Amino acid sequence: MSTTLRQLRAFVLVAEQSSFTKAAETLCLTQSALSGQIKEFEQTLDVKLFDRTTRKLHLSDAGMRLLPQARRVLNEMSVLNEKVANLKSLHQGHVRLAVSQQLSASTMPKFIAKFCERHPHIQVTLTDCSVDDVVNSIENLEADLGIAPERTYSDDLQTDTLFCSPFYLVLPKTHPFANKEVVRWSDLLNERLITLNGPFIKSLQNELPAPISSRIFNPDFKINFLSTALGMTRMGLGVTICLLYAAEWVELYGLVMRPIAEPVVERNFLLYTHKNRSLSPAALAFKTFLIDNAHEFLVSSPTD
C-alpha cells in the first residue's frame, strides 16, 4: 500500500491542530474515519506518528521528523495544481510556430499580435523558414504548429486547411494591365517576368498550357524572395506573381494586384501538427484561434 495525499493532509492537519476532533471537523469527516486514515498511514510507513494520552495528542519522534517533509510534499502538489490550472486557463504557456517565409513577413505578425492581446501571458515564438523546413520542424517536434503551402508530408503529420488563394499578378499602377479586372495567363507571354525559385512556381509547370509554362520557367529574372521581386517590380523591371495573402505587403511597395485566370490556379495553405504529440493548452488555443480566424489571411482586398 502506498502513501496517499489524503493521508498526508490528514497527518499534517492533526499535527497542526493537535486534535483529531478539530481536524475531523476541518476535513468534514467523522472522527473515526480520520482515525482510520491515520492508522492506515502509520501501517503504510510502519512507524507510529502520534503518542496519545487521555489528555493530549503529541507527535512521536518519527512524526516530528516526517512532518516537515509531509508539508513540503503538500506544498509542491499545491504548486503543481496551480501550474496546471494556469496552463488550462491560459495564464501561462508557450507556443512554437514554424511558418513559411512569405507568410511570416506578411500576414502572420497580425495573427500573433491579436492572439497575444487576448492571451498576454502566453509566449509565442516564430521561426520563419522554407516550406520544407516547416514540415521538417513538425516532424522533428521542433515546433508545435506549422503553417505553409501544401506539401508532401509523412504519415506522422496531420493537417487542417486554413485557406485557399489563387495566383495574382503584381504590377506598377502605371502598367496597362492595371486597368484590367482580370489578367489571363496568356497575357504574360510578352511581359518581362520576375519569378521566384522553388516549389512556389515549380508546381505551376503541370497546371498551365505548355507555352505559358515554358515562359514562366524561363523568366527574365529568377530570384529567391518575394520582397526582392516586389522591389524589382516597383522599379519597372518587370511584373511578378504572388498569392492574395501578400496584398498588404504589395500595397506597401505602391503596387497593385490583379487575379490571373484562364485557368484559375489555386494553392492550399495548411496547418501542420504531429499526430503523436498532444498539443499543450496554449498551442491548442493558438490552433483554434487560427482556424476560427483563417478568413483573415485573405481579408485584404487586392490593391487598386
Disulfide bonds with the S-S distance in Angstrom:
none
